[in-house]
C-alpha cells in the first residue's frame, strides 16, 4: 500500500511537470547569436562600438521577453574578434559554427564582411551585415547574407545628387574635386564610384590619392592638396585616418570650399566633433544616420553616453541589425538556420530607429535603406537633407 501511494505521488509530480514545464524554475533555451567585430587592431574603436550596439540590443530584446515564439528564449551573445583582418574574421566564423550559433551579426569593415559572409555560407549560417558598405558583399548570390543598411552605390548616388543641388543653389562655385581614400575594399570601391560619377555631374576630378591603413602622417598628401587647390575635398576613410587628414588640413591652413564626405569615418562622429571642433566645423557627410525625430533614438543615445561612449553610427547600425535578426527568429519560431534565412528574406521589419522606407530584401539588400546628409554646425551634427528629416539649413560653400 505504501509503495502504491509513493507511485501515485510520483506519477502526479511527473504529470504536473509535463503540464507546466516552466512553473518549477525551468528556463527556456537560449538562442546563441554570433557578435563578430574587429575589437583589436587598427579598427578596434569601431569594432568595440559595434559590439556595444549589439549588446545593448540583446539587453533590450531579453528585457522585453526574449523570443516569445520560443517560450521567451533569451538571446546569448557569442563574442568574436576579427582582429581587423579578414582571415581572422573567417576563422572566428568557424569557431562560432562549432559553438552552435543560429546566426551572426557583424563584421563592420567591408573586407572583413566579405570574408565572414563567405565563411558563414558554407554552413548555411545566417549573417546580418551591420555596416560593411561594399556592394560585392550582397552581389555574390549568397543566400545567407543580408544587409539592412545602404551600400556605397546607393550612398554615392544620394551624395552626388545632393552635391549637385547644393552647388547649383549656391551659383555653382565648386568645379574641381580631389578624392583621398583608404586602400581597402571600402575606400577603393567608394573612390572608384566617385571618380566615375563626378564628371557626369559637371565636376573635374583633379586627383585621386590612396593611402595605407593605418597612416600616421598626411603632411605630404595635404601639401599635394595645397598645390592642386581643389574646390571640394572628398575623404573616404576610417575614423583615425579621417580625423588626422582633416586636422592636418587645418594645421596647414588648407581651406577648400567644402569637405564633402561619402561614408566619412569621422565626418558624422560625435567623438570627432568633441575632440576637434574647429577641424570638424562645416563638414558635410552622406552617411548612415538615425531618424532624429524618433524618441527611441534619442533615448538610446542617452544610454550610450551614460556609459561614457559616443553614439556613433557603429552603435546604432549594429543595434538595428540585431533587432532585425531577432524579429526574423521570432517569426521563424525556430533556431533552425534555414528557417531564419527564410524569415529574413520575407522581412518587412519596421520597428526600428532608422530613416528608411519599407523593408524589402532583394538578393540580400534592403531596398528601403537610405543614407542621410549631415553637417557639423555649432559643435553638433545636424541633418540637412532630405527635408523630411532636416534640422538646419545647409551651409555651402564654407568659403567663397
One Martini backbone bead per residue (centre of mass of N, CA, C, O) as a GRO file, in nm:
protein
  400
    1UNK     BB    1   0.058   0.063  -0.021
    2UNK     BB    2   0.299   0.249   0.004
    3UNK     BB    3   0.400   0.206  -0.288
    4UNK     BB    4   0.143   0.316  -0.425
    5UNK     BB    5   0.158   0.603  -0.313
    6UNK     BB    6   0.432   0.673  -0.432
    7UNK     BB    7   0.351   0.632  -0.728
    8UNK     BB    8   0.123   0.841  -0.738
    9UNK     BB    9   0.295   1.084  -0.652
   10UNK     BB   10   0.502   1.068  -0.884
   11UNK     BB   11   0.300   1.083  -1.118
   12UNK     BB   12   0.188   1.364  -1.046
   13UNK     BB   13   0.456   1.518  -1.071
   14UNK     BB   14   0.509   1.451  -1.367
   15UNK     BB   15   0.246   1.566  -1.483
   16UNK     BB   16   0.295   1.855  -1.383
   17UNK     BB   17   0.562   1.906  -1.537
   18UNK     BB   18   0.438   1.869  -1.821
   19UNK     BB   19   0.210   2.086  -1.799
   20UNK     BB   20   0.438   2.280  -1.624
   21UNK     BB   21   0.755   2.342  -1.728
   22UNK     BB   22   0.804   2.658  -1.590
   23UNK     BB   23   0.717   2.671  -1.285
   24UNK     BB   24   0.985   2.508  -1.146
   25UNK     BB   25   1.239   2.691  -1.295
   26UNK     BB   26   1.239   2.653  -1.579
   27UNK     BB   27   1.414   2.738  -1.879
   28UNK     BB   28   1.456   2.864  -2.161
   29UNK     BB   29   1.628   2.855  -2.421
   30UNK     BB   30   1.891   2.965  -2.585
   31UNK     BB   31   2.011   3.201  -2.834
   32UNK     BB   32   2.274   3.185  -3.041
   33UNK     BB   33   2.483   3.477  -3.117
   34UNK     BB   34   2.692   3.624  -3.330
   35UNK     BB   35   2.957   3.867  -3.237
   36UNK     BB   36   3.140   4.027  -3.504
   37UNK     BB   37   3.453   4.205  -3.447
   38UNK     BB   38   3.711   4.459  -3.450
   39UNK     BB   39   3.854   4.485  -3.121
   40UNK     BB   40   4.129   4.478  -3.268
   41UNK     BB   41   4.338   4.698  -3.395
   42UNK     BB   42   4.278   4.948  -3.629
   43UNK     BB   43   3.940   4.893  -3.574
   44UNK     BB   44   3.864   4.888  -3.266
   45UNK     BB   45   3.670   5.118  -3.210
   46UNK     BB   46   3.444   5.029  -3.404
   47UNK     BB   47   3.412   4.741  -3.294
   48UNK     BB   48   3.330   4.824  -3.003
   49UNK     BB   49   3.078   4.981  -3.089
   50UNK     BB   50   2.932   4.746  -3.216
   51UNK     BB   51   2.920   4.564  -2.969
   52UNK     BB   52   2.752   4.758  -2.801
   53UNK     BB   53   2.502   4.757  -2.982
   54UNK     BB   54   2.443   4.453  -2.956
   55UNK     BB   55   2.418   4.440  -2.643
   56UNK     BB   56   2.184   4.641  -2.617
   57UNK     BB   57   1.983   4.481  -2.787
   58UNK     BB   58   1.984   4.221  -2.620
   59UNK     BB   59   1.889   4.352  -2.362
   60UNK     BB   60   1.614   4.453  -2.474
   61UNK     BB   61   1.500   4.185  -2.577
   62UNK     BB   62   1.513   4.031  -2.305
   63UNK     BB   63   1.342   4.236  -2.136
   64UNK     BB   64   1.088   4.191  -2.348
   65UNK     BB   65   1.097   3.845  -2.354
   66UNK     BB   66   1.234   3.770  -2.595
   67UNK     BB   67   1.150   3.479  -2.769
   68UNK     BB   68   0.824   3.412  -2.768
   69UNK     BB   69   0.800   3.167  -2.980
   70UNK     BB   70   1.030   3.030  -2.760
   71UNK     BB   71   0.939   3.091  -2.456
   72UNK     BB   72   1.155   3.332  -2.398
   73UNK     BB   73   1.412   3.323  -2.529
   74UNK     BB   74   1.741   3.404  -2.493
   75UNK     BB   75   1.991   3.594  -2.590
   76UNK     BB   76   2.328   3.481  -2.684
   77UNK     BB   77   2.645   3.594  -2.684
   78UNK     BB   78   2.901   3.531  -2.929
   79UNK     BB   79   3.218   3.634  -2.917
   80UNK     BB   80   3.422   3.814  -3.168
   81UNK     BB   81   3.759   3.860  -3.316
   82UNK     BB   82   3.890   4.002  -3.622
   83UNK     BB   83   4.156   4.187  -3.590
   84UNK     BB   84   4.134   4.356  -3.867
   85UNK     BB   85   4.096   4.068  -4.030
   86UNK     BB   86   3.962   3.859  -4.255
   87UNK     BB   87   4.088   3.581  -4.162
   88UNK     BB   88   4.000   3.613  -3.864
   89UNK     BB   89   3.698   3.627  -3.918
   90UNK     BB   90   3.671   3.346  -4.050
   91UNK     BB   91   3.772   3.189  -3.800
   92UNK     BB   92   3.535   3.277  -3.615
   93UNK     BB   93   3.313   3.134  -3.770
   94UNK     BB   94   3.406   2.850  -3.708
   95UNK     BB   95   3.366   2.873  -3.400
   96UNK     BB   96   3.063   2.948  -3.409
   97UNK     BB   97   2.965   2.695  -3.543
   98UNK     BB   98   3.065   2.505  -3.315
   99UNK     BB   99   2.884   2.665  -3.093
  100UNK     BB  100   2.583   2.697  -3.228
  101UNK     BB  101   2.490   2.920  -3.392
  102UNK     BB  102   2.215   3.077  -3.566
  103UNK     BB  103   2.381   3.355  -3.599
  104UNK     BB  104   2.518   3.660  -3.750
  105UNK     BB  105   2.672   3.971  -3.644
  106UNK     BB  106   2.835   4.180  -3.893
  107UNK     BB  107   3.193   4.314  -3.936
  108UNK     BB  108   3.187   4.616  -4.052
  109UNK     BB  109   3.406   4.570  -4.257
  110UNK     BB  110   3.408   4.489  -4.581
  111UNK     BB  111   3.642   4.281  -4.594
  112UNK     BB  112   3.534   4.113  -4.357
  113UNK     BB  113   3.248   4.056  -4.462
  114UNK     BB  114   3.334   3.901  -4.710
  115UNK     BB  115   3.458   3.665  -4.540
  116UNK     BB  116   3.227   3.592  -4.333
  117UNK     BB  117   2.997   3.530  -4.532
  118UNK     BB  118   3.144   3.304  -4.681
  119UNK     BB  119   3.194   3.121  -4.436
  120UNK     BB  120   2.888   3.097  -4.353
  121UNK     BB  121   2.778   2.965  -4.619
  122UNK     BB  122   2.885   2.672  -4.568
  123UNK     BB  123   2.646   2.658  -4.316
  124UNK     BB  124   2.391   2.824  -4.355
  125UNK     BB  125   2.463   3.102  -4.203
  126UNK     BB  126   2.330   3.363  -4.082
  127UNK     BB  127   2.412   3.708  -4.209
  128UNK     BB  128   2.420   4.023  -4.058
  129UNK     BB  129   2.493   4.326  -4.183
  130UNK     BB  130   2.577   4.632  -4.037
  131UNK     BB  131   2.790   4.806  -4.243
  132UNK     BB  132   2.913   4.705  -4.486
  133UNK     BB  133   2.930   4.874  -4.818
  134UNK     BB  134   3.009   4.673  -5.009
  135UNK     BB  135   2.840   4.530  -5.281
  136UNK     BB  136   2.977   4.248  -5.298
  137UNK     BB  137   2.839   4.120  -5.050
  138UNK     BB  138   2.540   4.117  -5.230
  139UNK     BB  139   2.666   3.997  -5.533
  140UNK     BB  140   2.715   3.655  -5.489
  141UNK     BB  141   2.452   3.481  -5.404
  142UNK     BB  142   2.411   3.477  -5.095
  143UNK     BB  143   2.158   3.341  -4.892
  144UNK     BB  144   2.280   3.432  -4.590
  145UNK     BB  145   2.285   3.743  -4.681
  146UNK     BB  146   2.230   4.059  -4.493
  147UNK     BB  147   2.145   4.413  -4.559
  148UNK     BB  148   2.001   4.696  -4.407
  149UNK     BB  149   2.187   4.890  -4.521
  150UNK     BB  150   2.361   5.086  -4.721
  151UNK     BB  151   2.555   5.120  -4.987
  152UNK     BB  152   2.786   5.283  -5.193
  153UNK     BB  153   2.600   5.333  -5.432
  154UNK     BB  154   2.367   5.471  -5.292
  155UNK     BB  155   2.538   5.687  -5.144
  156UNK     BB  156   2.658   5.816  -5.400
  157UNK     BB  157   2.399   5.900  -5.539
  158UNK     BB  158   2.299   6.086  -5.313
  159UNK     BB  159   2.548   6.269  -5.292
  160UNK     BB  160   2.558   6.375  -5.588
  161UNK     BB  161   2.276   6.495  -5.607
  162UNK     BB  162   2.321   6.694  -5.361
  163UNK     BB  163   2.569   6.843  -5.462
  164UNK     BB  164   2.436   6.965  -5.710
  165UNK     BB  165   2.219   7.125  -5.558
  166UNK     BB  166   2.405   7.294  -5.374
  167UNK     BB  167   2.574   7.423  -5.601
  168UNK     BB  168   2.344   7.556  -5.763
  169UNK     BB  169   2.224   7.727  -5.526
  170UNK     BB  170   2.523   7.883  -5.509
  171UNK     BB  171   2.628   7.913  -5.828
  172UNK     BB  172   2.861   7.712  -5.894
  173UNK     BB  173   3.160   7.726  -5.730
  174UNK     BB  174   3.212   7.419  -5.779
  175UNK     BB  175   3.455   7.214  -5.994
  176UNK     BB  176   3.670   7.073  -5.807
  177UNK     BB  177   3.835   6.750  -5.721
  178UNK     BB  178   3.947   6.559  -5.429
  179UNK     BB  179   4.051   6.223  -5.356
  180UNK     BB  180   4.066   6.044  -5.037
  181UNK     BB  181   4.178   5.701  -4.978
  182UNK     BB  182   4.157   5.400  -4.870
  183UNK     BB  183   4.282   5.069  -4.966
  184UNK     BB  184   4.034   4.922  -4.932
  185UNK     BB  185   3.730   4.827  -5.032
  186UNK     BB  186   3.584   5.081  -4.941
  187UNK     BB  187   3.769   5.313  -5.053
  188UNK     BB  188   3.818   5.210  -5.344
  189UNK     BB  189   3.519   5.181  -5.426
  190UNK     BB  190   3.426   5.470  -5.371
  191UNK     BB  191   3.635   5.617  -5.553
  192UNK     BB  192   3.553   5.482  -5.819
  193UNK     BB  193   3.266   5.589  -5.825
  194UNK     BB  194   3.328   5.891  -5.807
  195UNK     BB  195   3.510   5.912  -6.059
  196UNK     BB  196   3.277   5.825  -6.253
  197UNK     BB  197   3.038   6.033  -6.162
  198UNK     BB  198   3.130   6.337  -6.140
  199UNK     BB  199   3.150   6.430  -6.443
  200UNK     BB  200   2.833   6.402  -6.488
  201UNK     BB  201   2.804   6.663  -6.272
  202UNK     BB  202   3.053   6.872  -6.352
  203UNK     BB  203   3.321   6.745  -6.233
  204UNK     BB  204   3.671   6.780  -6.166
  205UNK     BB  205   3.904   6.528  -6.129
  206UNK     BB  206   4.225   6.585  -6.027
  207UNK     BB  207   4.254   6.366  -5.780
  208UNK     BB  208   4.364   6.032  -5.663
  209UNK     BB  209   4.428   5.922  -5.324
  210UNK     BB  210   4.615   5.674  -5.167
  211UNK     BB  211   4.608   5.498  -4.847
  212UNK     BB  212   4.704   5.353  -4.571
  213UNK     BB  213   4.646   5.091  -4.320
  214UNK     BB  214   4.784   5.277  -4.142
  215UNK     BB  215   4.807   5.642  -4.102
  216UNK     BB  216   5.043   5.900  -3.953
  217UNK     BB  217   5.087   6.088  -4.229
  218UNK     BB  218   4.955   6.387  -4.423
  219UNK     BB  219   5.151   6.606  -4.534
  220UNK     BB  220   5.198   6.529  -4.834
  221UNK     BB  221   4.902   6.526  -4.921
  222UNK     BB  222   4.842   6.824  -4.837
  223UNK     BB  223   5.054   6.953  -5.018
  224UNK     BB  224   4.919   6.854  -5.275
  225UNK     BB  225   4.650   6.994  -5.225
  226UNK     BB  226   4.763   7.283  -5.225
  227UNK     BB  227   4.857   7.273  -5.529
  228UNK     BB  228   4.570   7.203  -5.652
  229UNK     BB  229   4.320   7.343  -5.526
  230UNK     BB  230   4.043   7.234  -5.446
  231UNK     BB  231   3.711   7.283  -5.387
  232UNK     BB  232   3.685   6.968  -5.320
  233UNK     BB  233   3.694   6.735  -5.050
  234UNK     BB  234   3.708   6.365  -5.057
  235UNK     BB  235   3.672   6.146  -4.805
  236UNK     BB  236   3.764   5.774  -4.773
  237UNK     BB  237   3.762   5.676  -4.438
  238UNK     BB  238   3.856   5.607  -4.138
  239UNK     BB  239   3.868   5.758  -3.847
  240UNK     BB  240   4.175   5.815  -3.794
  241UNK     BB  241   4.241   5.923  -4.083
  242UNK     BB  242   4.032   6.140  -4.105
  243UNK     BB  243   4.114   6.310  -3.863
  244UNK     BB  244   4.409   6.360  -3.952
  245UNK     BB  245   4.357   6.494  -4.223
  246UNK     BB  246   4.186   6.739  -4.122
  247UNK     BB  247   4.398   6.843  -3.921
  248UNK     BB  248   4.619   6.893  -4.132
  249UNK     BB  249   4.463   7.099  -4.294
  250UNK     BB  250   4.441   7.302  -4.063
  251UNK     BB  251   4.748   7.338  -4.007
  252UNK     BB  252   4.794   7.419  -4.333
  253UNK     BB  253   4.554   7.600  -4.430
  254UNK     BB  254   4.331   7.420  -4.575
  255UNK     BB  255   4.044   7.573  -4.764
  256UNK     BB  256   3.790   7.461  -4.891
  257UNK     BB  257   3.465   7.490  -4.987
  258UNK     BB  258   3.461   7.166  -4.923
  259UNK     BB  259   3.382   6.895  -4.707
  260UNK     BB  260   3.281   6.593  -4.881
  261UNK     BB  261   3.132   6.312  -4.768
  262UNK     BB  262   3.148   5.947  -4.811
  263UNK     BB  263   3.143   5.767  -4.554
  264UNK     BB  264   3.273   5.909  -4.316
  265UNK     BB  265   3.457   5.818  -4.036
  266UNK     BB  266   3.421   6.131  -3.884
  267UNK     BB  267   3.196   6.327  -3.992
  268UNK     BB  268   2.967   6.147  -3.809
  269UNK     BB  269   3.119   6.233  -3.516
  270UNK     BB  270   3.111   6.308  -3.185
  271UNK     BB  271   3.406   6.262  -3.120
  272UNK     BB  272   3.526   6.460  -3.326
  273UNK     BB  273   3.369   6.714  -3.241
  274UNK     BB  274   3.482   6.720  -2.950
  275UNK     BB  275   3.801   6.700  -3.010
  276UNK     BB  276   3.764   6.870  -3.317
  277UNK     BB  277   3.578   7.134  -3.378
  278UNK     BB  278   3.729   7.306  -3.594
  279UNK     BB  279   3.778   7.078  -3.805
  280UNK     BB  280   3.462   6.990  -3.823
  281UNK     BB  281   3.353   7.242  -3.925
  282UNK     BB  282   3.111   7.201  -4.196
  283UNK     BB  283   3.096   6.916  -4.248
  284UNK     BB  284   2.995   6.693  -4.501
  285UNK     BB  285   2.765   6.404  -4.501
  286UNK     BB  286   2.715   6.071  -4.636
  287UNK     BB  287   2.529   5.863  -4.411
  288UNK     BB  288   2.475   5.698  -4.147
  289UNK     BB  289   2.150   5.755  -3.986
  290UNK     BB  290   1.927   5.859  -3.773
  291UNK     BB  291   1.618   5.939  -3.655
  292UNK     BB  292   1.574   6.253  -3.510
  293UNK     BB  293   1.244   6.202  -3.447
  294UNK     BB  294   1.319   5.956  -3.267
  295UNK     BB  295   1.303   5.890  -2.935
  296UNK     BB  296   1.460   5.619  -2.924
  297UNK     BB  297   1.727   5.736  -3.024
  298UNK     BB  298   1.769   5.938  -2.790
  299UNK     BB  299   1.764   5.724  -2.565
  300UNK     BB  300   2.005   5.561  -2.667
  301UNK     BB  301   2.209   5.786  -2.654
  302UNK     BB  302   2.195   5.824  -2.345
  303UNK     BB  303   2.293   5.539  -2.271
  304UNK     BB  304   2.568   5.556  -2.410
  305UNK     BB  305   2.668   5.816  -2.260
  306UNK     BB  306   2.641   5.688  -1.970
  307UNK     BB  307   2.896   5.491  -2.057
  308UNK     BB  308   3.112   5.691  -2.205
  309UNK     BB  309   2.997   5.705  -2.499
  310UNK     BB  310   2.945   5.720  -2.839
  311UNK     BB  311   2.692   5.790  -3.087
  312UNK     BB  312   2.754   5.591  -3.327
  313UNK     BB  313   2.697   5.424  -3.617
  314UNK     BB  314   2.787   5.152  -3.506
  315UNK     BB  315   2.577   5.130  -3.286
  316UNK     BB  316   2.298   5.169  -3.448
  317UNK     BB  317   2.351   4.956  -3.669
  318UNK     BB  318   2.387   4.704  -3.481
  319UNK     BB  319   2.133   4.728  -3.323
  320UNK     BB  320   1.946   4.696  -3.570
  321UNK     BB  321   2.051   4.424  -3.677
  322UNK     BB  322   1.962   4.265  -3.423
  323UNK     BB  323   1.655   4.327  -3.449
  324UNK     BB  324   1.617   4.195  -3.722
  325UNK     BB  325   1.695   3.911  -3.630
  326UNK     BB  326   1.493   3.874  -3.398
  327UNK     BB  327   1.243   3.896  -3.577
  328UNK     BB  328   1.308   3.645  -3.747
  329UNK     BB  329   1.308   3.439  -3.516
  330UNK     BB  330   1.023   3.492  -3.425
  331UNK     BB  331   0.891   3.405  -3.706
  332UNK     BB  332   1.030   3.120  -3.726
  333UNK     BB  333   1.010   2.954  -3.455
  334UNK     BB  334   1.335   2.916  -3.473
  335UNK     BB  335   1.689   2.793  -3.491
  336UNK     BB  336   1.683   2.740  -3.775
  337UNK     BB  337   1.860   2.851  -4.038
  338UNK     BB  338   1.660   2.827  -4.275
  339UNK     BB  339   1.425   2.972  -4.128
  340UNK     BB  340   1.570   3.244  -4.086
  341UNK     BB  341   1.629   3.306  -4.381
  342UNK     BB  342   1.332   3.310  -4.466
  343UNK     BB  343   1.250   3.542  -4.273
  344UNK     BB  344   1.442   3.753  -4.392
  345UNK     BB  345   1.335   3.751  -4.686
  346UNK     BB  346   1.031   3.842  -4.555
  347UNK     BB  347   1.091   4.108  -4.446
  348UNK     BB  348   0.908   4.407  -4.272
  349UNK     BB  349   1.070   4.570  -4.084
  350UNK     BB  350   0.971   4.871  -3.862
  351UNK     BB  351   1.101   4.858  -3.555
  352UNK     BB  352   1.288   5.140  -3.592
  353UNK     BB  353   1.549   5.422  -3.608
  354UNK     BB  354   1.543   5.448  -3.911
  355UNK     BB  355   1.520   5.643  -4.232
  356UNK     BB  356   1.326   5.428  -4.377
  357UNK     BB  357   1.178   5.238  -4.575
  358UNK     BB  358   1.052   4.968  -4.671
  359UNK     BB  359   1.112   4.644  -4.605
  360UNK     BB  360   1.325   4.479  -4.867
  361UNK     BB  361   1.466   4.188  -4.977
  362UNK     BB  362   1.719   4.186  -5.240
  363UNK     BB  363   1.971   3.991  -5.254
  364UNK     BB  364   2.017   4.100  -4.934
  365UNK     BB  365   1.895   4.389  -4.992
  366UNK     BB  366   1.772   4.676  -4.859
  367UNK     BB  367   1.555   4.889  -5.033
  368UNK     BB  368   1.492   5.108  -4.787
  369UNK     BB  369   1.765   5.215  -4.774
  370UNK     BB  370   1.925   5.523  -4.635
  371UNK     BB  371   2.090   5.804  -4.638
  372UNK     BB  372   2.220   6.094  -4.483
  373UNK     BB  373   2.258   6.444  -4.454
  374UNK     BB  374   2.529   6.606  -4.293
  375UNK     BB  375   2.627   6.873  -4.048
  376UNK     BB  376   2.858   7.070  -3.891
  377UNK     BB  377   2.699   7.264  -3.621
  378UNK     BB  378   2.786   7.400  -3.347
  379UNK     BB  379   2.903   7.126  -3.227
  380UNK     BB  380   2.710   6.961  -3.427
  381UNK     BB  381   2.487   6.717  -3.565
  382UNK     BB  382   2.304   6.771  -3.872
  383UNK     BB  383   2.033   6.754  -4.065
  384UNK     BB  384   1.985   6.854  -4.425
  385UNK     BB  385   1.922   6.570  -4.576
  386UNK     BB  386   1.618   6.556  -4.600
  387UNK     BB  387   1.343   6.743  -4.524
  388UNK     BB  388   1.202   6.534  -4.334
  389UNK     BB  389   1.492   6.558  -4.141
  390UNK     BB  390   1.547   6.846  -4.103
  391UNK     BB  391   1.734   7.082  -3.881
  392UNK     BB  392   1.908   7.244  -4.098
  393UNK     BB  393   2.056   7.454  -4.298
  394UNK     BB  394   2.267   7.456  -4.541
  395UNK     BB  395   2.631   7.509  -4.575
  396UNK     BB  396   2.703   7.647  -4.906
  397UNK     BB  397   2.980   7.740  -4.895
  398UNK     BB  398   3.238   7.799  -4.670
  399UNK     BB  399   3.398   7.931  -4.914
  400UNK     BB  400   3.418   8.183  -5.158
   0.00000   0.00000   0.00000
